[in-house]
Amino acid sequence: MTDAPSQTSWKPSDLLANYERLLGLYIDQLLKDEFNPYQSIPPLFLKSFSPAFQMRFWKYNAFFFKIPNTLRQDLVGGAFILQELEGLDDQTLRGVAECNRINLRRLIRRSVFGWLQKITAAFALLVALAKAIKESVGTDIFAAVPSTMIWYAMPAAVGLLCGVVLNILMLLPLLGLVRALDDLIAIAVARRGAPR
């Protein structure tokens, strides 16, 4: 892949395909950097045990302690994407920004951050309902539940916890990547002075 901005058509009918291409270009730029902040967490964790990786990591981040610019770290490869965004007219740039917002909203909905609140609210409702029944009728529902039911509920709770951790490990880097692209789009929009 070349590092020169493309001359792709940005017709409104091609907006979704071109947004996907722009996201792919950003991922390609991130893959060129060993320390991009949006890489998968498990391989990064395994690399962290390498002394050579640690030396490269601290050398890479030493500049941050002199000039605390988080944009240099969080928007790795952003210059290339900004060049791509400069070639867009205002209407297309707003369309790309809207595609990114929709993508981010849908990623959040698929992640644990989207459905954990609903599960927590349902659990709180069940506990409140059990307490209300106990106070009004005088029957403790949890005491009536056989202990064997608890043995079935424990593996389900452990499975749910493992699913939550796996979901976070998989989707957290993707959410960060889409948010970084949103920041790059915001920079491009601010440079033009166009409303976002």
N, CA and C atoms as an extended XYZ file, in Angstrom:
588
Properties=species:S:1:pos:R:3:atomname:S:1:resname:S:1:resid:I:1 pbc="F F F"
N         0.829       -1.159        0.000 N   MET     1
C         0.000        0.000        0.000 CA  MET     1
C         0.891        1.245        0.000 C   MET     1
N         0.531        2.254       -0.737 N   THR     2
C         1.340        3.466       -0.831 CA  THR     2
C         0.961        4.418        0.283 C   THR     2
N         1.882        5.357        0.545 N   ASP     3
C         1.613        6.356        1.575 CA  ASP     3
C         1.114        7.662        0.979 C   ASP     3
N         0.770        7.677       -0.288 N   ALA     4
C         0.231        8.879       -0.924 CA  ALA     4
C        -1.291        8.833       -0.822 C   ALA     4
N        -1.920        9.992       -0.617 N   PRO     5
C        -3.374       10.008       -0.537 CA  PRO     5
C        -3.980        9.526       -1.849 C   PRO     5
N        -5.088        8.838       -1.754 N   SER     6
C        -5.721        8.289       -2.949 CA  SER     6
C        -6.606        9.320       -3.622 C   SER     6
N        -6.974        9.030       -4.841 N   GLN     7
C        -7.863        9.900       -5.595 CA  GLN     7
C        -9.208        9.201       -5.784 C   GLN     7
N        -9.668        8.515       -4.767 N   THR     8
C       -10.911        7.763       -4.828 CA  THR     8
C       -12.093        8.710       -4.941 C   THR     8
N       -13.090        8.279       -5.691 N   SER     9
C       -14.323        9.047       -5.814 CA  SER     9
C       -15.062        9.022       -4.486 C   SER     9
N       -15.539       10.162       -4.047 N   TRP    10
C       -16.270       10.249       -2.794 CA  TRP    10
C       -17.719       10.657       -3.058 C   TRP    10
N       -18.356       10.009       -4.024 N   LYS    11
C       -19.762       10.277       -4.311 CA  LYS    11
C       -20.601        9.825       -3.124 C   LYS    11
N       -21.728       10.501       -2.884 N   PRO    12
C       -22.570       10.108       -1.747 CA  PRO    12
C       -22.993        8.646       -1.785 C   PRO    12
N       -23.222        8.096       -2.965 N   SER    13
C       -23.645        6.695       -3.047 CA  SER    13
C       -22.520        5.745       -2.645 C   SER    13
N       -21.296        6.204       -2.694 N   ASP    14
C       -20.147        5.375       -2.331 CA  ASP    14
C       -19.656        5.645       -0.909 C   ASP    14
N       -20.404        6.404       -0.140 N   LEU    15
C       -19.940        6.854        1.171 CA  LEU    15
C       -19.623        5.707        2.119 C   LEU    15
N       -20.484        4.707        2.197 N   LEU    16
C       -20.248        3.594        3.132 CA  LEU    16
C       -19.008        2.790        2.739 C   LEU    16
N       -18.866        2.512        1.453 N   ALA    17
C       -17.700        1.751        0.998 CA  ALA    17
C       -16.419        2.557        1.208 C   ALA    17
N       -16.486        3.851        0.970 N   ASN    18
C       -15.297        4.673        1.137 CA  ASN    18
C       -14.971        4.913        2.606 C   ASN    18
N       -15.990        4.953        3.462 N   TYR    19
C       -15.720        5.041        4.900 CA  TYR    19
C       -14.989        3.774        5.357 C   TYR    19
N       -15.446        2.633        4.867 N   GLU    20
C       -14.784        1.370        5.215 CA  GLU    20
C       -13.341        1.371        4.699 C   GLU    20
N       -13.128        1.920        3.502 N   ARG    21
C       -11.775        2.009        2.947 CA  ARG    21
C       -10.905        2.922        3.805 C   ARG    21
N       -11.463        4.047        4.254 N   LEU    22
C       -10.727        4.975        5.115 CA  LEU    22
C       -10.359        4.321        6.439 C   LEU    22
N       -11.278        3.565        7.010 N   LEU    23
C       -11.003        2.845        8.246 CA  LEU    23
C        -9.914        1.794        8.014 C   LEU    23
N        -9.968        1.112        6.871 N   GLY    24
C        -8.929        0.136        6.519 CA  GLY    24
C        -7.572        0.786        6.335 C   GLY    24
N        -7.550        1.974        5.713 N   LEU    25
C        -6.286        2.703        5.552 CA  LEU    25
C        -5.698        3.072        6.912 C   LEU    25
N        -6.561        3.478        7.828 N   TYR    26
C        -6.076        3.842        9.156 CA  TYR    26
C        -5.523        2.617        9.879 C   TYR    26
N        -6.181        1.485        9.734 N   ILE    27
C        -5.675        0.250       10.345 CA  ILE    27
C        -4.324       -0.115        9.730 C   ILE    27
N        -4.190        0.031        8.410 N   ASP    28
C        -2.904       -0.246        7.749 CA  ASP    28
C        -1.800        0.655        8.291 C   ASP    28
N        -2.116        1.929        8.526 N   GLN    29
C        -1.124        2.857        9.076 CA  GLN    29
C        -0.750        2.449       10.508 C   GLN    29
N        -1.734        2.002       11.269 N   LEU    30
C        -1.461        1.591       12.645 CA  LEU    30
C        -0.609        0.332       12.701 C   LEU    30
N        -0.801       -0.575       11.755 N   LEU    31
C        -0.033       -1.818       11.752 CA  LEU    31
C         1.452       -1.578       11.502 C   LEU    31
N         1.790       -0.435       10.912 N   LYS    32
C         3.185       -0.107       10.655 CA  LYS    32
C         3.924        0.299       11.929 C   LYS    32
N         3.164        0.651       12.974 N   ASP    33
C         3.763        1.115       14.228 CA  ASP    33
C         3.673        0.011       15.278 C   ASP    33
N         4.805       -0.373       15.815 N   GLU    34
C         4.856       -1.441       16.805 CA  GLU    34
C         4.113       -1.069       18.086 C   GLU    34
N         4.041        0.215       18.375 N   PHE    35
C         3.468        0.661       19.644 CA  PHE    35
C         2.119        1.352       19.479 C   PHE    35
N         1.381        1.012       18.426 N   ASN    36
C         0.076        1.658       18.266 CA  ASN    36
C        -0.821        1.258       19.435 C   ASN    36
N        -1.586        2.194       19.950 N   PRO    37
C        -2.363        1.929       21.164 CA  PRO    37
C        -3.617        1.091       20.938 C   PRO    37
N        -3.894        0.711       19.696 N   TYR    38
C        -5.145        0.014       19.407 CA  TYR    38
C        -4.930       -1.433       18.981 C   TYR    38
N        -3.764       -1.974       19.285 N   GLN    39
C        -3.532       -3.370       18.942 CA  GLN    39
C        -4.191       -4.275       19.970 C   GLN    39
N        -4.318       -5.525       19.601 N   SER    40
C        -4.986       -6.495       20.456 CA  SER    40
C        -4.239       -6.629       21.786 C   SER    40
N        -4.977       -6.718       22.866 N   ILE    41
C        -4.391       -6.722       24.202 CA  ILE    41
C        -3.611       -8.011       24.512 C   ILE    41
N        -4.136       -9.215       24.222 N   PRO    42
C        -3.364      -10.419       24.588 CA  PRO    42
C        -1.970      -10.490       23.949 C   PRO    42
N        -1.795      -10.253       22.624 N   PRO    43
C        -0.431      -10.292       22.086 CA  PRO    43
C         0.466       -9.198       22.684 C   PRO    43
N        -0.111       -8.038       22.944 N   LEU    44
C         0.654       -6.953       23.555 CA  LEU    44
C         1.115       -7.353       24.949 C   LEU    44
N         0.261       -8.029       25.687 N   PHE    45
C         0.612       -8.505       27.017 CA  PHE    45
C         1.776       -9.494       26.940 C   PHE    45
N         1.719      -10.404       25.984 N   LEU    46
C         2.804      -11.388       25.836 CA  LEU    46
C         4.118      -10.715       25.428 C   LEU    46
N         4.026       -9.705       24.542 N   LYS    47
C         5.240       -8.990       24.122 CA  LYS    47
C         5.866       -8.231       25.281 C   LYS    47
N         5.049       -7.831       26.242 N   SER    48
C         5.559       -7.005       27.343 CA  SER    48
C         6.581       -7.731       28.209 C   SER    48
N         6.657       -9.057       28.111 N   PHE    49
C         7.632       -9.812       28.888 CA  PHE    49
C         9.012       -9.832       28.229 C   PHE    49
N         9.112       -9.356       27.008 N   SER    50
C        10.385       -9.341       26.298 CA  SER    50
C        11.212       -8.122       26.724 C   SER    50
N        12.447       -8.330       27.215 N   PRO    51
C        13.280       -7.183       27.591 CA  PRO    51
C        13.588       -6.270       26.394 C   PRO    51
N        13.752       -6.839       25.210 N   ALA    52
C        14.006       -6.016       24.024 CA  ALA    52
C        12.801       -5.123       23.709 C   ALA    52
N        11.618       -5.685       23.850 N   PHE    53
C        10.403       -4.895       23.637 CA  PHE    53
C        10.306       -3.780       24.668 C   PHE    53
N        10.624       -4.090       25.913 N   GLN    54
C        10.582       -3.080       26.972 CA  GLN    54
C        11.537       -1.922       26.677 C   GLN    54
N        12.737       -2.252       26.210 N   MET    55
C        13.713       -1.194       25.881 CA  MET    55
C        13.185       -0.312       24.757 C   MET    55
N        12.645       -0.919       23.694 N   ARG    56
C        12.087       -0.149       22.573 CA  ARG    56
C        10.894        0.687       23.027 C   ARG    56
N        10.081        0.117       23.907 N   PHE    57
C         8.904        0.818       24.398 CA  PHE    57
C         9.287        2.079       25.172 C   PHE    57
N        10.241        1.943       26.095 N   TRP    58
C        10.644        3.102       26.898 CA  TRP    58
C        11.381        4.129       26.065 C   TRP    58
N        12.135        3.676       25.082 N   LYS    59
C        12.801        4.621       24.179 CA  LYS    59
C        11.765        5.390       23.363 C   LYS    59
N        10.749        4.679       22.899 N   TYR    60
C         9.673        5.302       22.119 CA  TYR    60
C         8.921        6.328       22.952 C   TYR    60
N         8.677        6.016       24.225 N   ASN    61
C         7.881        6.888       25.081 CA  ASN    61
C         8.698        7.939       25.822 C   ASN    61
N        10.003        7.939       25.706 N   ALA    62
C        10.833        8.925       26.396 CA  ALA    62
C        10.497       10.335       25.939 C   ALA    62
N        10.158       10.486       24.683 N   PHE    63
C         9.812       11.806       24.148 CA  PHE    63
C         8.575       12.375       24.844 C   PHE    63
N         7.657       11.500       25.249 N   PHE    64
C         6.430       11.939       25.916 CA  PHE    64
C         6.731       12.641       27.232 C   PHE    64
N         7.775       12.207       27.936 N   PHE    65
C         8.101       12.821       29.216 CA  PHE    65
C         8.725       14.207       29.049 C   PHE    65
N         9.273       14.484       27.863 N   LYS    66
C         9.777       15.826       27.571 CA  LYS    66
C         8.645       16.738       27.127 C   LYS    66
N         7.824       16.250       26.191 N   ILE    67
C         6.685       17.005       25.670 CA  ILE    67
C         5.453       16.107       25.801 C   ILE    67
N         4.592       16.375       26.782 N   PRO    68
C         3.456       15.478       27.035 CA  PRO    68
C         2.328       15.633       26.016 C   PRO    68
N         2.574       15.202       24.789 N   ASN    69
C         1.598       15.294       23.717 CA  ASN    69
C         0.964       13.919       23.510 C   ASN    69
N        -0.247       13.751       24.012 N   THR    70
C        -0.918       12.461       23.855 CA  THR    70
C        -1.358       12.214       22.420 C   THR    70
N        -1.523       13.266       21.631 N   LEU    71
C        -1.943       13.083       20.241 CA  LEU    71
C        -0.897       12.303       19.452 C   LEU    71
N         0.365       12.495       19.768 N   ARG    72
C         1.435       11.754       19.081 CA  ARG    72
C         1.292       10.257       19.332 C   ARG    72
N         0.865        9.897       20.527 N   GLN    73
C         0.708        8.482       20.872 CA  GLN    73
C        -0.649        7.934       20.436 C   GLN    73
N        -1.705        8.693       20.667 N   ASP    74
C        -3.051        8.178       20.425 CA  ASP    74
C        -3.493        8.259       18.969 C   ASP    74
N        -2.909        9.153       18.205 N   LEU    75
C        -3.303        9.309       16.802 CA  LEU    75
C        -2.162        8.910       15.875 C   LEU    75
N        -1.560        7.770       16.159 N   VAL    76
C        -0.469        7.242       15.339 CA  VAL    76
C        -0.985        7.041       13.922 C   VAL    76
N        -0.220        7.475       12.923 N   GLY    77
C        -0.638        7.334       11.530 CA  GLY    77
C        -1.682        8.349       11.108 C   GLY    77
N        -1.954        9.295       11.970 N   GLY    78
C        -3.011       10.268       11.690 CA  GLY    78
C        -2.707       11.239       10.574 C   GLY    78
N        -1.433       11.529       10.337 N   ALA    79
C        -1.084       12.488        9.283 CA  ALA    79
C        -1.558       11.988        7.917 C   ALA    79
N        -1.401       10.701        7.675 N   PHE    80
C        -1.831       10.136        6.400 CA  PHE    80
C        -3.349       10.236        6.247 C   PHE    80
N        -4.084        9.946        7.305 N   ILE    81
C        -5.543       10.008        7.245 CA  ILE    81
C        -6.004       11.452        7.095 C   ILE    81
N        -5.307       12.381        7.742 N   LEU    82
C        -5.664       13.792        7.570 CA  LEU    82
C        -5.463       14.236        6.126 C   LEU    82
N        -4.436       13.721        5.459 N   GLN    83
C        -4.243       14.015        4.038 CA  GLN    83
C        -5.415       13.476        3.222 C   GLN    83
N        -5.872       12.294        3.560 N   GLU    84
C        -7.037       11.728        2.877 CA  GLU    84
C        -8.277       12.604        3.099 C   GLU    84
N        -8.449       13.061        4.329 N   LEU    85
C        -9.635       13.854        4.656 CA  LEU    85
C        -9.592       15.245        4.036 C   LEU    85
N        -8.382       15.776        3.793 N   GLU    86
C        -8.261       17.094        3.164 CA  GLU    86
C        -8.847       17.114        1.757 C   GLU    86
N        -8.840       15.970        1.099 N   GLY    87
C        -9.356       15.901       -0.263 CA  GLY    87
C       -10.868       15.840       -0.360 C   GLY    87
N       -11.557       15.838        0.752 N   LEU    88
C       -13.016       15.729        0.750 CA  LEU    88
C       -13.671       17.097        0.793 C   LEU    88
N       -14.823       17.216        0.157 N   ASP    89
C       -15.584       18.461        0.303 CA  ASP    89
C       -16.320       18.423        1.648 C   ASP    89
N       -16.892       19.551        2.051 N   ASP    90
C       -17.512       19.659        3.377 CA  ASP    90
C       -18.649       18.665        3.576 C   ASP    90
N       -19.481       18.495        2.558 N   GLN    91
C       -20.630       17.593        2.677 CA  GLN    91
C       -20.163       16.145        2.853 C   GLN    91
N       -19.172       15.744        2.099 N   THR    92
C       -18.654       14.375        2.208 CA  THR    92
C       -17.979       14.167        3.551 C   THR    92
N       -17.247       15.172        4.022 N   LEU    93
C       -16.590       15.073        5.331 CA  LEU    93
C       -17.621       14.911        6.437 C   LEU    93
N       -18.725       15.648        6.336 N   ARG    94
C       -19.802       15.485        7.322 CA  ARG    94
C       -20.407       14.083        7.226 C   ARG    94
N       -20.525       13.555        6.011 N   GLY    95
C       -21.033       12.196        5.833 CA  GLY    95
C       -20.112       11.159        6.451 C   GLY    95
N       -18.807       11.341        6.261 N   VAL    96
C       -17.822       10.430        6.860 CA  VAL    96
C       -17.893       10.526        8.385 C   VAL    96
N       -18.042       11.752        8.900 N   ALA    97
C       -18.146       11.933       10.353 CA  ALA    97
C       -19.389       11.225       10.890 C   ALA    97
N       -20.498       11.314       10.171 N   GLU    98
C       -21.728       10.657       10.608 CA  GLU    98
C       -21.589        9.131       10.543 C   GLU    98
N       -20.947        8.617        9.492 N   CYS    99
C       -20.685        7.171        9.397 CA  CYS    99
C       -19.860        6.713       10.594 C   CYS    99
N       -18.863        7.507       10.963 N   ASN   100
C       -18.009        7.130       12.094 CA  ASN   100
C       -18.784        7.150       13.407 C   ASN   100
N       -19.641        8.153       13.590 N   ARG   101
C       -20.451        8.217       14.812 CA  ARG   101
C       -21.401        7.019       14.899 C   ARG   101
N       -22.012        6.657       13.775 N   ILE   102
C       -22.914        5.509       13.761 CA  ILE   102
C       -22.134        4.232       14.073 C   ILE   102
N       -20.964        4.087       13.463 N   ASN   103
C       -20.125        2.916       13.707 CA  ASN   103
C       -19.734        2.835       15.183 C   ASN   103
N       -19.346        3.945       15.769 N   LEU   104
C       -18.963        3.973       17.184 CA  LEU   104
C       -20.147        3.603       18.072 C   LEU   104
N       -21.303        4.169       17.777 N   ARG   105
C       -22.501        3.874       18.578 CA  ARG   105
C       -22.852        2.386       18.503 C   ARG   105
N       -22.734        1.796       17.320 N   ARG   106
C       -23.064        0.376       17.159 CA  ARG   106
C       -22.009       -0.516       17.825 C   ARG   106
N       -20.738       -0.106       17.789 N   LEU   107
C       -19.702       -0.871       18.489 CA  LEU   107
C       -19.932       -0.856       19.992 C   LEU   107
N       -20.311        0.291       20.517 N   ILE   108
C       -20.595        0.392       21.951 CA  ILE   108
C       -21.789       -0.495       22.306 C   ILE   108
N       -22.798       -0.500       21.439 N   ARG   109
C       -23.968       -1.340       21.693 CA  ARG   109
C       -23.600       -2.825       21.697 C   ARG   109
N       -22.653       -3.238       20.862 N   ARG   110
C       -22.222       -4.638       20.815 CA  ARG   110
C       -21.300       -4.997       21.968 C   ARG   110
N       -20.677       -3.997       22.552 N   SER   111
C       -19.703       -4.274       23.608 CA  SER   111
C       -20.398       -4.440       24.944 C   SER   111
N       -19.622       -4.855       25.924 N   VAL   112
C       -20.135       -5.034       27.275 CA  VAL   112
C       -20.627       -3.699       27.835 C   VAL   112
N       -20.076       -2.598       27.358 N   PHE   113
C       -20.485       -1.288       27.853 CA  PHE   113
C       -21.911       -0.959       27.430 C   PHE   113
N       -22.374       -1.591       26.352 N   GLY   114
C       -23.724       -1.348       25.871 CA  GLY   114
C       -24.781       -2.155       26.600 C   GLY   114
N       -24.477       -3.389       26.989 N   TRP   115
C       -25.506       -4.229       27.598 CA  TRP   115
C       -25.292       -4.505       29.074 C   TRP   115
N       -24.167       -4.123       29.648 N   LEU   116
C       -23.943       -4.374       31.068 CA  LEU   116
C       -24.900       -3.568       31.939 C   LEU   116
N       -25.251       -2.371       31.495 N   GLN   117
C       -26.188       -1.550       32.270 CA  GLN   117
C       -27.558       -2.215       32.339 C   GLN   117
N       -27.976       -2.829       31.234 N   LYS   118
C       -29.283       -3.496       31.217 CA  LYS   118
C       -29.281       -4.715       32.138 C   LYS   118
N       -28.191       -5.477       32.116 N   ILE   119
C       -28.097       -6.649       32.987 CA  ILE   119
C       -28.070       -6.222       34.455 C   ILE   119
N       -27.324       -5.171       34.754 N   THR   120
C       -27.250       -4.666       36.125 CA  THR   120
C       -28.607       -4.173       36.594 C   THR   120
N       -29.327       -3.468       35.712 N   ALA   121
C       -30.656       -2.968       36.074 CA  ALA   121
C       -31.624       -4.130       36.308 C   ALA   121
N       -31.546       -5.160       35.474 N   ALA   122
C       -32.425       -6.329       35.648 CA  ALA   122
C       -32.110       -7.044       36.952 C   ALA   122
N       -30.824       -7.196       37.278 N   PHE   123
C       -30.430       -7.852       38.528 CA  PHE   123
C       -30.910       -7.033       39.734 C   PHE   123
N       -30.743       -5.720       39.671 N   ALA   124
C       -31.196       -4.852       40.764 CA  ALA   124
C       -32.712       -4.929       40.924 C   ALA   124
N       -33.429       -5.030       39.808 N   LEU   125
C       -34.883       -5.155       39.864 CA  LEU   125
C       -35.291       -6.472       40.531 C   LEU   125
N       -34.604       -7.558       40.197 N   LEU   126
C       -34.914       -8.849       40.818 CA  LEU   126
C       -34.642       -8.837       42.319 C   LEU   126
N       -33.540       -8.246       42.727 N   VAL   127
C       -33.220       -8.161       44.158 CA  VAL   127
C       -34.248       -7.296       44.884 C   VAL   127
N       -34.620       -6.171       44.261 N   ALA   128
C       -35.625       -5.294       44.874 CA  ALA   128
C       -36.978       -5.987       44.955 C   ALA   128
N       -37.332       -6.750       43.930 N   LEU   129
C       -38.592       -7.488       43.933 CA  LEU   129
C       -38.596       -8.551       45.025 C   LEU   129
N       -37.487       -9.273       45.168 N   ALA   130
C       -37.389      -10.296       46.219 CA  ALA   130
C       -37.494       -9.665       47.601 C   ALA   130
N       -36.879       -8.502       47.776 N   LYS   131
C       -36.948       -7.818       49.065 CA  LYS   131
C       -38.364       -7.332       49.344 C   LYS   131
N       -39.042       -6.836       48.320 N   ALA   132
C       -40.419       -6.364       48.495 CA  ALA   132
C       -41.348       -7.522       48.853 C   ALA   132
N       -41.147       -8.681       48.211 N   ILE   133
C       -41.968       -9.852       48.535 CA  ILE   133
C       -41.709      -10.303       49.966 C   ILE   133
N       -40.446      -10.278       50.375 N   LYS   134
C       -40.103      -10.700       51.739 CA  LYS   134
C       -40.755       -9.784       52.770 C   LYS   134
N       -40.731       -8.472       52.515 N   GLU   135
C       -41.291       -7.527       53.482 CA  GLU   135
C       -42.816       -7.554       53.496 C   GLU   135
N       -43.448       -7.763       52.329 N   SER   136
C       -44.911       -7.720       52.294 CA  SER   136
C       -45.550       -9.055       52.660 C   SER   136
N       -44.983      -10.155       52.176 N   VAL   137
C       -45.571      -11.469       52.425 CA  VAL   137
C       -44.892      -12.170       53.589 C   VAL   137
N       -43.633      -11.871       53.785 N   GLY   138
C       -42.899      -12.513       54.869 CA  GLY   138
C       -42.173      -13.765       54.427 C   GLY   138
N       -42.097      -14.005       53.117 N   THR   139
C       -41.419      -15.187       52.596 CA  THR   139
C       -40.099      -14.773       51.967 C   THR   139
N       -39.033      -15.385       52.442 N   ASP   140
C       -37.716      -15.105       51.877 CA  ASP   140
C       -37.516      -16.005       50.652 C   ASP   140
N       -37.528      -15.403       49.476 N   ILE   141
C       -37.419      -16.168       48.232 CA  ILE   141
C       -36.060      -16.849       48.130 C   ILE   141
N       -35.004      -16.153       48.555 N   PHE   142
C       -33.667      -16.724       48.445 CA  PHE   142
C       -33.468      -17.914       49.387 C   PHE   142
N       -34.173      -17.932       50.496 N   ALA   143
C       -34.080      -19.072       51.407 CA  ALA   143
C       -34.822      -20.277       50.820 C   ALA   143
N       -35.838      -20.002       50.016 N   ALA   144
C       -36.614      -21.076       49.407 CA  ALA   144
C       -35.903      -21.713       48.216 C   ALA   144
N       -34.921      -21.020       47.672 N   VAL   145
C       -34.183      -21.561       46.521 CA  VAL   145
C       -33.288      -22.689       47.021 C   VAL   145
N       -33.410      -23.881       46.439 N   PRO   146
C       -32.568      -24.992       46.890 CA  PRO   146
C       -31.088      -24.708       46.638 C   PRO   146
N       -30.266      -25.297       47.475 N   SER   147
C       -28.825      -25.065       47.341 CA  SER   147
C       -28.283      -25.629       46.035 C   SER   147
N       -28.961      -26.616       45.448 N   THR   148
C       -28.502      -27.147       44.156 CA  THR   148
C       -28.645      -26.105       43.047 C   THR   148
N       -29.646      -25.230       43.175 N   MET   149
C       -29.823      -24.168       42.175 CA  MET   149
C       -28.623      -23.215       42.192 C   MET   149
N       -28.081      -22.993       43.385 N   ILE   150
C       -26.917      -22.111       43.499 CA  ILE   150
C       -25.728      -22.735       42.779 C   ILE   150
N       -25.615      -24.078       42.850 N   TRP   151
C       -24.504      -24.746       42.164 CA  TRP   151
C       -24.639      -24.639       40.650 C   TRP   151
N       -25.858      -24.510       40.164 N   TYR   152
C       -26.058      -24.298       38.724 CA  TYR   152
C       -25.840      -22.835       38.333 C   TYR   152
N       -26.151      -21.950       39.250 N   ALA   153
C       -26.011      -20.524       38.965 CA  ALA   153
C       -24.544      -20.078       38.978 C   ALA   153
N       -23.722      -20.719       39.787 N   MET   154
C       -22.307      -20.320       39.874 CA  MET   154
C       -21.561      -20.489       38.550 C   MET   154
N       -21.668      -21.644       37.864 N   PRO   155
C       -20.983      -21.745       36.566 CA  PRO   155
C       -21.499      -20.722       35.548 C   PRO   155
N       -22.795      -20.425       35.621 N   ALA   156
C       -23.349      -19.418       34.714 CA  ALA   156
C       -22.745      -18.046       35.009 C   ALA   156
N       -22.585      -17.737       36.287 N   ALA   157
C       -21.987      -16.445       36.661 CA  ALA   157
C       -20.520      -16.390       36.239 C   ALA   157
N       -19.797      -17.491       36.405 N   VAL   158
C       -18.388      -17.532       35.975 CA  VAL   158
C       -18.303      -17.396       34.459 C   VAL   158
N       -19.209      -18.074       33.728 N   GLY   159
C       -19.242      -17.956       32.270 CA  GLY   159
C       -19.547      -16.539       31.831 C   GLY   159
N       -20.478      -15.890       32.520 N   LEU   160
C       -20.804      -14.493       32.203 CA  LEU   160
C       -19.598      -13.590       32.442 C   LEU   160
N       -18.902      -13.801       33.545 N   LEU   161
C       -17.718      -13.003       33.846 CA  LEU   161
C       -16.627      -13.207       32.794 C   LEU   161
N       -16.409      -14.462       32.396 N   CYS   162
C       -15.412      -14.748       31.345 CA  CYS   162
C       -15.814      -14.088       30.024 C   CYS   162
N       -17.102      -14.124       29.714 N   GLY   163
C       -17.592      -13.472       28.496 CA  GLY   163
C       -17.381      -11.970       28.523 C   GLY   163
N       -17.606      -11.360       29.679 N   VAL   164
C       -17.400       -9.913       29.825 CA  VAL   164
C       -15.928       -9.564       29.608 C   VAL   164
N       -15.036      -10.330       30.232 N   VAL   165
C       -13.598      -10.066       30.090 CA  VAL   165
C       -13.170      -10.253       28.637 C   VAL   165
N       -13.625      -11.313       27.987 N   LEU   166
C       -13.289      -11.559       26.593 CA  LEU   166
C       -13.823      -10.456       25.693 C   LEU   166
N       -15.036      -10.009       25.964 N   ASN   167
C       -15.626       -8.920       25.185 CA  ASN   167
C       -14.808       -7.648       25.317 C   ASN   167
N       -14.381       -7.343       26.530 N   ILE   168
C       -13.563       -6.143       26.745 CA  ILE   168
C       -12.234       -6.275       26.023 C   ILE   168
N       -11.599       -7.447       26.117 N   LEU   169
C       -10.305       -7.641       25.450 CA  LEU   169
C       -10.417       -7.505       23.938 C   LEU   169
N       -11.530       -7.929       23.371 N   MET   170
C       -11.684       -7.888       21.925 CA  MET   170
C       -12.135       -6.527       21.419 C   MET   170
N       -13.092       -5.906       22.089 N   LEU   171
C       -13.699       -4.697       21.543 CA  LEU   171
C       -13.087       -3.394       22.036 C   LEU   171
N       -12.372       -3.399       23.146 N   LEU   172
C       -11.788       -2.157       23.648 CA  LEU   172
C       -10.799       -1.535       22.659 C   LEU   172
N        -9.879       -2.314       22.041 N   PRO   173
C        -9.007       -1.703       21.039 CA  PRO   173
C        -9.775       -1.177       19.824 C   PRO   173
N       -10.834       -1.867       19.424 N   LEU   174
C       -11.620       -1.399       18.278 CA  LEU   174
C       -12.356       -0.106       18.596 C   LEU   174
N       -12.883       -0.010       19.808 N   LEU   175
C       -13.534        1.237       20.215 CA  LEU   175
C       -12.539        2.394       20.226 C   LEU   175
N       -11.333        2.135       20.722 N   GLY   176
C       -10.295        3.172       20.728 CA  GLY   176
C        -9.924        3.594       19.327 C   GLY   176
N        -9.839        2.646       18.411 N   LEU   177
C        -9.484        2.953       17.030 CA  LEU   177
C       -10.546        3.832       16.369 C   LEU   177
N       -11.816        3.493       16.551 N   VAL   178
C       -12.890        4.280       15.945 CA  VAL   178
C       -12.972        5.656       16.595 C   VAL   178
N       -12.715        5.723       17.899 N   ARG   179
C       -12.688        7.047       18.557 CA  ARG   179
C       -11.521        7.896       18.050 C   ARG   179
N       -10.377        7.256       17.791 N   ALA   180
C        -9.228        7.994       17.242 CA  ALA   180
C        -9.548        8.523       15.854 C   ALA   180
N       -10.214        7.709       15.036 N   LEU   181
C       -10.618        8.183       13.707 CA  LEU   181
C       -11.600        9.333       13.842 C   LEU   181
N       -12.482        9.269       14.829 N   ASP   182
C       -13.406       10.368       15.086 CA  ASP   182
C       -12.639       11.635       15.458 C   ASP   182
N       -11.584       11.493       16.249 N   ASP   183
C       -10.754       12.654       16.593 CA  ASP   183
C       -10.079       13.235       15.363 C   ASP   183
N        -9.602       12.378       14.477 N   LEU   184
C        -8.967       12.862       13.242 CA  LEU   184
C        -9.978       13.591       12.356 C   LEU   184
N       -11.184       13.069       12.284 N   ILE   185
C       -12.231       13.740       11.512 CA  ILE   185
C       -12.550       15.092       12.141 C   ILE   185
N       -12.603       15.137       13.470 N   ALA   186
C       -12.871       16.407       14.170 CA  ALA   186
C       -11.763       17.425       13.889 C   ALA   186
N       -10.510       16.964       13.823 N   ILE   187
C        -9.400       17.866       13.502 CA  ILE   187
C        -9.563       18.408       12.083 C   ILE   187
N        -9.922       17.525       11.141 N   ALA   188
C       -10.112       17.956        9.757 CA  ALA   188
C       -11.269       18.951        9.649 C   ALA   188
N       -12.327       18.707       10.371 N   VAL   189
C       -13.490       19.616       10.350 CA  VAL   189
C       -13.119       20.951       10.986 C   VAL   189
N       -12.394       20.919       12.099 N   ALA   190
C       -12.006       22.161       12.780 CA  ALA   190
C       -11.074       23.012       11.918 C   ALA   190
N       -10.217       22.344       11.174 N   ARG   191
C        -9.290       23.076       10.305 CA  ARG   191
C       -10.051       23.865        9.259 C   ARG   191
N       -11.140       23.313        8.778 N   ARG   192
C       -11.959       23.997        7.757 CA  ARG   192
C       -12.898       25.007        8.370 C   ARG   192
N       -13.185       24.834        9.636 N   GLY   193
C       -14.161       25.719       10.271 CA  GLY   193
C       -15.584       25.310        9.951 C   GLY   193
N       -15.774       24.113        9.401 N   ALA   194
C       -17.117       23.637        9.044 CA  ALA   194
C       -17.781       23.080       10.301 C   ALA   194
N       -19.113       23.219       10.411 N   PRO   195
C       -19.793       22.622       11.552 CA  PRO   195
C       -19.744       21.111       11.463 C   PRO   195
N       -19.604       20.485       12.608 N   ARG   196
C       -19.472       19.021       12.626 CA  ARG   196
C       -20.795       18.359       12.607 C   ARG   196
